[in-house]
Amino acid sequence: MTPQHNVVLRGGVADGQTLHCSHVGSPVEWEDVGGGALTYVGTEETETINGTTVTVYRLAH
């Protein structure tokens, strides 16, 4: 079984959302309620949320 990693999205409409990703480092697509999609990319940053260290993903430009 592939381990799951927690990530947090920063920027845009998904700011603050946390996700489980099986491949940290791969881009994450976030679909907006209006039908658009945003792409978030991994950074070397981490944050601690509720005692868990998570990788920060930022909005791709």
C-alpha positions as CSV (number, residue, x, y, z in Angstrom):
1,M,0.0,0.0,0.0
2,T,1.3,3.5,-0.9
3,P,1.6,5.8,2.1
4,Q,-0.7,8.8,2.1
5,H,0.8,12.3,2.7
6,N,-1.1,15.3,3.9
7,V,-0.8,18.5,1.9
8,V,-2.3,22.0,2.4
9,L,-3.2,24.2,-0.6
10,R,-2.3,27.9,-0.4
11,G,-3.7,30.6,-2.6
12,G,-6.8,30.9,-4.7
13,V,-10.2,29.6,-3.8
14,A,-8.8,26.4,-2.2
15,D,-6.6,28.3,0.3
16,G,-6.3,26.3,3.5
17,Q,-7.8,23.0,2.1
18,T,-6.0,19.9,3.2
19,L,-5.7,16.8,1.0
20,H,-4.3,13.3,1.1
21,C,-1.9,12.7,-1.9
22,S,-0.2,9.5,-2.7
23,H,2.5,11.2,-4.8
24,V,3.7,14.4,-3.1
25,G,5.4,16.5,-5.7
26,S,2.9,15.9,-8.4
27,P,0.6,18.8,-9.4
28,V,-2.9,18.9,-7.8
29,E,-5.9,20.0,-9.8
30,W,-8.7,21.8,-7.8
31,E,-12.0,22.1,-9.5
32,D,-13.9,25.3,-8.6
33,V,-17.7,25.2,-8.1
34,G,-18.1,27.4,-11.2
35,G,-16.5,24.7,-13.4
36,G,-12.9,26.2,-13.6
37,A,-9.9,24.3,-12.4
38,L,-6.7,25.6,-10.7
39,T,-3.4,23.8,-10.5
40,Y,-1.3,23.7,-7.3
41,V,2.3,22.6,-7.2
42,G,4.4,21.3,-4.4
43,T,7.0,23.4,-2.6
44,E,9.7,22.6,-0.2
45,E,7.7,24.4,2.6
46,T,6.0,22.6,5.4
47,E,3.4,23.7,8.0
48,T,2.1,22.1,11.1
49,I,-1.7,21.8,11.3
50,N,-3.3,20.3,14.3
51,G,0.0,18.6,15.3
52,T,0.6,17.1,11.8
53,T,3.3,18.3,9.5
54,V,2.0,18.9,5.9
55,T,3.6,19.9,2.6
56,V,2.6,23.3,1.3
57,Y,1.2,23.4,-2.3
58,R,1.0,26.8,-3.9
59,L,-1.1,28.1,-6.9
60,A,0.8,27.6,-10.1
61,H,1.4,30.7,-12.2
